[in-house]
Amino acid sequence: MIETLRIENVAIVEEAELEFGPGLNVLTGETGAGKSIVLGALSLLVGGRAARDSVREGAEQGGVEALFRTDSLPELEAELDARDLLPAPAPDSSDAHELVIRRSLTAQGRSRARIGGRVVPVSTLGELLTGRVEISSQHSSQALLRPESHGRYLDAAGGLLEQRATVRARFESLQALDAEGANLRGQAEERIRQQDFLAYQLAEIEEVGLAPGELEALEREHGRLAHAESLGSDGGRALACLRGEDGAGVANGAGDAAGQALRCLESMASHDSGLAPLIERLRAAEAEVRDLAADLERYLDGVEGDPARLAAIEDRIGQVERLRRKYGASEAEIFARRDALAEELSGIEGADVRLEEIDKERDRALAALAAGAKKLTAGRKKAGRKLAREVEEALLGLAMPDARFAVELAEPIQAAHWPQGATSGPSGAEAPEFRFSANRGEAPRALQKVASGGELSRVFLALKGALRQEGANMVLVFDEVDAGIGGRAAERVGRALAELAGRHQVLCITHLPQIAVFADRHFRVEKATSRGRVRAGIVRLEGEGRVEEIARMAGGEAISDATRAHARELLTSARPGAPDLA
């Protein structure tokens, strides 16, 4: 709901602030006082077009600002959060669930919108508030004049919103399949070229037949073969040192020296048992040296030159090096590239299979869409008859006894853009349209062609009354709802507005006291001249001030005691026990 509306330098309003409340909020005032400015301000907040001369003459800029309560609108808060526009106050903050929307205007005709202090496109206001703030006026944004909104009203009346969502989901699923198929078919030639290139690269890697760890083994063997002569020479000298053979330059080998030292320690141990640990260590060292000499001897037996094997290894290493230059610096990178090529190639080769799957899925999607649309159509036919009957009954009570209201399920103009073979669009197989006739003998026609501003407002009021099951907590604005009526009909309109205000916040501009007396909050718009300028102001009326305004509306400027008594009677009958009448 709207808690506060501020208007600055718009038309003849220099500055005004209205604190609306829940229920029915009524604005009254003399003709030309500026009531329509409030209506225009609300229209600007929901994304309406700003007139070039909207800014008050002599001012550089003007604006409209509203404070909305959103705690009863979780879906709106979710949309704001998705757009990163939801304020995030502390949990115990008093401004939790409060949203400030501002529309700024300049004298040069420029306009700017802000939500929660952040600049947004003006179109965002309409996207967020459509269906949450609806204005019924001949000169303002009117939901009833947009045929695309009629389907939503009808489906809400018939409890078909879930079925409508199912149809949309199935339609979008069909569109997604068509987009995927078109993408695959459009890339067919590129896919063939890519397939050949990937197959060549994969074959090049697989032809080498590289095995894990092979490169390291090849490099070790290459090192032995390439340096066989130096390995044999150095190894021979090392073996001689270990065994004390000729050419070692020592009298005895390391093993013999260790054995001689061991015998000495064993002799010493007969006199000092504390040498036992040294003896064990030396005994292990002697055994290790002799084993080492044996292993080295076996190694040297295998070290010999083999030019043919060396050439083969160098050729193999060259093959692997070519892979490394193209596909990775290590074996792991080469294998990763091979696996990636195989996976990508498999995906390309599976495109034709996927196209076949898409064709089958598309047939199933078409059938599901047709079935869902058929069910929605059947529900709409039933809901349309019921809604037309209820709206006509409501219009009868709103002083329109000859009014006819009908729901036509017309063919959607978007049908040419549906996917091939589709029998339904995202909102169903038809475009529901409300048709209306105010006069006896005339066939119902499109609302925008035949309804006046006052008639539109009463049709809107009757329609919203019939949609009792539709979600509450909207802001509904009515203007000209009292056009051409009075007396008992005006009282019935007032009661209908009061009943509607039990589920929504209702703002109504009226000239009739029979409607104004039902207000939960009453505002008077008045015009005055100050310093040679006309200014419009807005005041909230309570107690005797409200009695005076109702008396003025009922009896004109010359207010008598009898007129005041009549005003009190009207207020008491409309709102018995109200505190401002005590």
PyMOL commands that set and color helices and strands:
alter all, ss='L'
color gray80, all
select helices_A, chain A and resi 35-45+74-82+122-129+143-145+147-157+161-186+188-208+214-226+228-243+254-269+273-302+307-327+331-349+351-397+413-417+447-450+453-466+487-500+513-516+543-555+561-574+579-581
alter helices_A, ss='H'
color red, helices_A
select strands_A, chain A and resi 2-10+13-19+24-28+61-69+98-106+111-115+118-120+133-136+404-410+431-437+445-446+475-479+505-509+521-530+533-541
alter strands_A, ss='S'
color yellow, strands_A
deselect
rebuild
show_as cartoon
